[in-house]
Amino acid sequence: MGLHSELKLAVPWGHIALKVWGSQKNPPVLCLHGWLDNANSFDRLIPLLPQDFCYMAMDFGGHGLSSHYNPGLPYYQQNFVSEVRRVATAFKWNQFNLLGHSFGGCVGGTFACMFPEMVDKLILLDSTPFFLDSNEMENILTYRRRNIEHTLQVEASQKKSLRAVSPEEMLQGFLNNNSHLDKDCGELILQRGTTKVDAGLVLNRDRRISWPENSFDFISKEMFVHSAKSLQASVLMIKALQGYYDVRRVNDADKAPMHFMVDTLRSTLKERFRFVEVPGNHYIHMNKPQLVAGVISPFLQGQQRMTSARL
């Protein structure tokens, strides 16, 4: 399935950029990338998925080819949830499917709980529908404070030009910060995430976006249980066995929050929930797209025979 088109959707602060595969007459699947990534992260997976759907991969605000937010406005998870609603409204979708990797899965999960009637299927790639505050209660105010302070710092230094580096240095720095990506995958994300200038390459992403936890919403276990009850979608959670278990790597060894969410979803959604563990790292959909496509395809097409599995 070849790339159908590139679209720019007008929004009050500029535009949201989208990549589209397939005919827009087909049932839509909106694809949401991870923190600091962009729509190119789905390039290897989408061509392997069923061709009787229309796949739209959007760049979140401040990422990829989408506009940055206006000066003075920080980035919060709620903003990205709102962007999903804007896309659905623009294309007049009454109901659609969501596929989200990492942070994109949390945005999709939040949307599916807030607008339950609009989401038919929710697919989470090494992601959970929310972030639990179980490890973070004492840090949440610090994160909010840091977001405000960092936004002010970036605004104060806005007159400084962005530092351009060689393509080789850009790629090496990117891979150093993303140990789960190989060279080819890194180049694919940077292809959409950088702009060529005379002195080399500069990153497209907004400098106000830095630490993910500054923009994420953490919720209590009680709030998660309550939110899960509102879900009307069928949910597929694909967990990479060598992937991440927490947004902060310092908590990565603690798998209890994820197990709590899986158990809650299983008991709440029953036959509407499927949990599959696959061998691979956090970027499983880029590194082993065939493996992931083999799990997603029957789920999208409605063939749900199991509630849990390990491949």
C-alpha positions, 0 to 999 in steps of 0.5 A: 500500500503506497503513500496516498498523500500528504495533508495539512489540516488548518488549526488556529495556531497553524496546521497539523501535518498528516501522512495518508495511506489508502482511500479516505473512503475506507474506515479510518485508523488514526496513528499517533506517534511517540514523544519527540517522534513523528509520523514517519515512525509508522512507515514500515508498519502501515504498508503491512496492514490490511488495505481495506482501511485508510491510515492517517499518521499525524504529527503532534503539534511541535513535532515533525512537520506540524506547526509549533504552538503559539508563543506563551503556550506550554505543551500538555497532554490535554492539548494533544488529546484535543488535536485528535478531536480536531482531526476527527472533526475535520474529516467528519468521523463519527467513529474511527480506530486509534493506533498509538505508540508509546506517548501516542498510545496514552493520548489515544487511551485518554481520548477513547475514555473521554469520547468513548462513542467515537473509538471502535478499536484502540491499539497500544504499541508498547504503551498504556492508556494512561500514566499512573501516578503510583511512582510519581506523586511527590514529583508531579508538582516539580514536573509542572513547575519545570514545564513552566520554567523551561517554557520561559527559558526557551522564550528568553533565548528565542532570538538565538538561532538553532544550532545546525549540525552535520547529518552524521552528528545529528544521527549519532546524537539522536541514536545516543538518546534513543538506544532502541533505534537502529541507524535506519530507523533513526534516519527515517524519523530524522527525515521528517524531523529535521530541516536542511539549512546551509550549515547542515541540519536543524531539528524541527521540533519545538524546543519547549518539548523536552522532558516528557513527564513535564507534559504528561498527565498522571492519574491515580489507580482509582481514576484509572479504574473509573476511566476504564469503565467508560471505554466502549472500544475493543483494546489491543495492547502489544507489549514489547518484552524488552520495551519500556515499563515507565516513562521515567527510566529510573522506575523502569524495573517496576512492572507493577503499574503496568500489570495493574492496568492490564488486570483492570482492563482485562476484568473490565473489558473482558472479551473486548481486551487482548494483551499480547507480549512480543520479543523486541524493544520499544520501537518494535513497530519499526524494528520488527514490523512484520511481527507487529502487523501479524498481531494487529491485522486480525484485530483490526479485521475483527477476528478476536479469538484470544484474550492474552498471548505471548508470541 
